[in-house]
Amino acid sequence: MKQKTITLFDFVEGKSVQISREIARIEGDPNGPNLVFIGGMHGNEPTGVLALHRVMNELKPLQPLLKGNVYALSGNLNALERGERFIVKDLNRVWQPDMVERAKKRDYQPSEIINEVEEQIELWGYIDELMNNRKGKFIFVDLHTTSVKSVPFITMSDTIMNRGFARRIPVPVVIGIEEYLQEPLLSYVNDLGCISMAFEGGQHNDPESVRNHEAMIWLSLVTSKVIKKIEVPKFRKNYHHLMHSAEGNHKVFAINYRQNIEPHETFEMIPGFGNFQSIKANQLLAKLDGQPVLSPQKGLIFMPLYQKLGNDGFFIIEKIAKFWLGVSFIFRKLSLYRILRFLPGVKPFMETDHIMVVNTAIAKWYSKEILNLMGYRRKKKKGDITLYIRRKYDFKGPG
Ligand SMILES: [Zn+2]
């Protein structure tokens, strides 16, 4: 297959670089771990791609030392070329299992073939081929940036496997966002039993974001045991760079609240809010159709929307105490989710503990926290009834 190649401008080096779907493929051990990086899933976020291009060039001479395999891929190539988030559809919102199945079989009407369908077919074709031919475990790191100025951070599903990986990266970790985002690639591969996380390196097009992504790539290579720490040039420098960029914040946060924006509504954030900034209850945060939006609770503001596009106005997050992280680890280790069915308002669906049906009118005050703690995620909500699904792979992947 002839690969499409685009030209991106590396604004840190001040020169043009050629980028294809496969930015690099560096293999050291067919039975070792497989680390897959994706950059530019959103076309207006080129810094991850630029960082991958740079680090892979430095990694190539170290190939004989690799104990695993590295695949650096670009996401939405055509959108990257134009510098836009997407062409027709957000490529990071199309990964429900039946859509991946269709991409595999190329099962489309001619009228359905839009740019992102072609990108998905090619991207998944590449990953699927790897997964069928590599024995080792898979780790996915998806590199993004934000419209708002921010310290670097990780978002991920709260599995014990993901926690183990993220613990070694010195940036804040936000869990539970997949309950709000529609079908990102990372949720899909997480459900296949892979370790997966998104790394938000800073603001779009900020040279500092390139640097943060570079540090994250090196740390991921070591954390996934693809290369030993001592073999990595300037490991400590990269580690400290990320730690300083994150201002020493290596806490875990959960999302408590999301401000929705309907398509017909006009949303305007009050200027000056930064990511992870503390807010008080009843503080004025935004205007929705000209009406004041007050904070329903105290916490930290997360991803305030200062661009035109989007239906998430802002999130409110709260730190999870280490104590509760420990408790949930033990609860899951002991499979204590089996006692959930004895809580008022909670019952298993068709007698399986895999899916819980929660009547939030009865279990209003504790349901979400307890189910999240036990490794469930909210899947569907209709009126007072909410469905929670337990993640299949928590401590380890299949096989
Ligand atoms: Zn993004």
Residues whose N, C-alpha, C, O or C-beta is under 5 A from the ligand:
A	BS01	ZN	H42 E45 H144 T145
